[in-house]
Amino acid sequence: MIHSLNKYLIILFPIFLVIGPALSDIAVSVLSISYIYICFREKYYDDFQIWIVKLLIIFWLYCISRSILSEDLLLSLESSLFYGRFIFFCTRYKILFNKIY
């Protein structure tokens, strides 16, 4: 069921971008969460060994740590905490393109 939902979300993602930001944000979040779930369920950690993914995760953790040290904690965490979903979304698309080509 997760794979069929992912397939439809990936196919409809360009249409979601045209319609508005809410649907595209929901699609990115669902695809990211399902990617993390599939990686841990199938014990597939090869995508996390790529140097650019490691660098992006380190930068994301750096942004979160800087947000924790700021004066307005909630406002700064709100802007930096959810950036990690784009890292996992891009690696999800990497898997898709590897299967196609």
C-alpha positions in Angstrom: 0.0 0.0 0.0 2.8 2.4 0.8 4.5 1.8 -2.6 1.3 2.5 -4.5 0.7 5.7 -2.5 4.3 6.8 -3.2 3.9 6.1 -6.8 0.8 8.3 -7.1 2.3 11.1 -5.1 5.4 11.1 -7.2 3.4 11.1 -10.4 1.1 13.9 -9.1 3.8 16.0 -7.6 4.3 18.4 -10.5 0.5 19.0 -10.6 0.6 19.7 -6.9 3.2 22.3 -7.4 0.9 24.1 -9.9 -2.2 23.9 -7.7 -0.6 25.4 -4.6 1.9 25.0 -1.7 -0.3 23.0 0.7 -0.6 19.9 -1.5 3.0 19.9 -2.5 4.1 20.3 1.2 1.9 17.4 2.2 3.3 15.2 -0.7 6.9 16.0 0.3 6.1 15.2 4.0 4.4 11.9 3.2 7.1 10.8 0.8 9.8 11.7 3.3 8.2 9.8 6.1 7.5 6.8 3.9 11.1 6.8 2.7 12.4 6.8 6.3 10.0 4.0 7.2 11.0 1.9 4.2 14.7 2.4 4.9 14.4 1.3 8.5 12.0 -1.6 7.8 14.1 -3.0 5.0 17.4 -2.1 6.7 18.5 -0.1 3.6 21.1 2.4 4.7 23.1 2.8 1.6 21.6 6.2 0.7 22.8 7.6 4.0 26.4 6.7 3.1 26.5 9.2 0.2 28.8 12.1 1.1 26.3 14.8 0.0 23.5 13.3 2.1 25.8 13.2 5.1 26.8 16.8 4.5 23.2 17.9 4.2 22.2 16.1 7.4 25.1 17.7 9.2 24.1 21.1 8.0 20.5 20.4 9.0 21.6 19.4 12.5 23.8 22.5 12.6 20.8 24.7 11.7 18.7 23.0 14.5 21.5 23.5 17.1 21.8 27.2 16.1 18.0 27.5 16.4 18.1 26.1 19.9 20.6 28.7 21.0 18.6 31.6 19.6 16.6 34.1 21.7 13.2 33.2 20.2 13.3 29.4 20.4 9.9 28.5 18.9 10.1 30.9 16.0 13.6 29.7 15.0 12.9 26.0 15.4 9.7 26.4 13.3 11.8 27.6 10.4 14.7 25.1 10.6 13.2 21.9 12.1 11.3 20.7 9.1 14.0 21.3 6.5 15.1 17.7 6.9 12.1 16.4 4.9 13.6 17.9 1.7 16.8 15.8 2.2 14.7 12.6 2.4 12.5 13.7 -0.4 15.4 14.1 -2.7 16.9 10.7 -1.8 13.4 9.2 -2.5 13.5 10.7 -6.0 17.1 9.3 -6.4 15.7 5.8 -5.8 13.0 6.5 -8.3 15.5 7.6 -11.0 17.8 4.7 -10.3 14.9 2.3 -10.9 14.0 4.0 -14.2 17.5 4.3 -15.7 
